[in-house]
Amino acid sequence: MKTKFIIYTFLFVVVLSAACKKNLDLKQKGVYNTDNYFRNETDAVNVISGIYNLLAQEDYISHAETTFDVASDDYWRSGDHAEDEAIENLTYNASNAQVNFSWTYKYETVNRSTNAIINIPRIMEITPAVKNRCMGEAYFFRAFGYWRLMLIYGDVPIVTEADYQNSNFNLPKSPIEEVRKQIEADLLKAVELLPENYPDSERGRVNKGTALGLLTKLYMYWEKLPQAIETGEKVINNNKYALATNYQDNFTRANEKSTEILMSVQGLQNVVQNDYTIYYIPRAWGGYGFSQPLKGLADEFEANDTRKAATLLSLGDKMDLGDGKGETEFTSDLSSTGYSFRKYAVFYPFKSDEGTGVDHNYAVPLMRSADIYLLVAEAKIRTQGAGAGDALINIVRKRASPLLSPVAGAGMPQLIHERRMELAGEGERHQDLMRWDKKNIVDIAAIYNLPKSKAPVDQAKTVNFVRPKHYYYPIPQVEIDKSNGVLKQNPNF
């Protein structure tokens, strides 16, 4: 029997007695499926928009994904979520709420993307350019869903087009090598189909540079360093993905036209609340105050590194909250660690003439060209020796501040420092440390077992990183139970 993919459903639930049921028999309206939905270009674009909409969900990119970095030496989780505390302390189990949310939303991304991949090709009333773009977006997002599944869980089920069409969803895990191959195949198709960039009216969509960027990251995690160099240089050498003139330009309300931002969460504030940023903002300023930076991160910035001021709010810093009150000082009562992330606070509508329902666009960066510059620099250092990545590291450093001394003969310690400073708070640190630990470049257990008591908050704790257990998170127990034993738990959980 052909699977029916429900796109939009208007569901009316009426609780009535049997006596009056006969008076309320209504014909079902507003239901679309694969037989009657994929009719024209508008339908194709709307289906792809439904994939983008997932990125704004609080339990997907907006908060849950950020939580997977709080175990790192950059954050104190703050907040009142027990599941976040367990992830920070590496004491989570297969029933952890964030672990469950993560699985569900990523497979929903795979689901919606595969639905588009199967059905858009049969639409006749669509221009070739839009058709290619939509297919490229669908292939990219399916790869993105599997990419995040792979990073977090390791071996995961691969659901093919044939599985969807045959309603075959109860599948065992595929080895991580096969998952990587699936991601690679989808990204190569996305690179082929996506345009290099868009007119202003379509900005925010993933493009060829986005797919090339994620492919570069895949090759780095796959330890295919020559391929990472080749793919990454296609981003670096294309001025359509050039670095922004100033580092802080990536973290302003005017950043939506930045060529550096390869992928972002975008939306109008009066349509979609920006949960991604509200988690970082101090509670007294209307946010939740989660993921507070630690003193160790603040101390690693060099004296002339302007990225510190662009990244962090420190005690004594001032910020205009509106209401005609002028600048408000960042004080010790606003953070338990003495710091907050400025780079995300700037997206939040503080001013009273704007309010929570303000009609302004926000574009929170998820992947930037600078990340790719530093990955290619790393790949060159690791394949060609110290100094091979100097040119790329120095481009990033000079953009941060011309007062920063250029590196010479840089090896992995300098590269690791640069990634930490450039990408602080952007969800890369924990995964970076784990992949470097696997290659004996760092000792993640020693880094995480150091007490974090230098911060004003009492965080003199020991985070016990256990290899290989903590390289991946457990498969949600609820998914294993639903599979009737087909899905097996990850080792050590």
Disulfide bonds with the S-S distance in Angstrom:
none
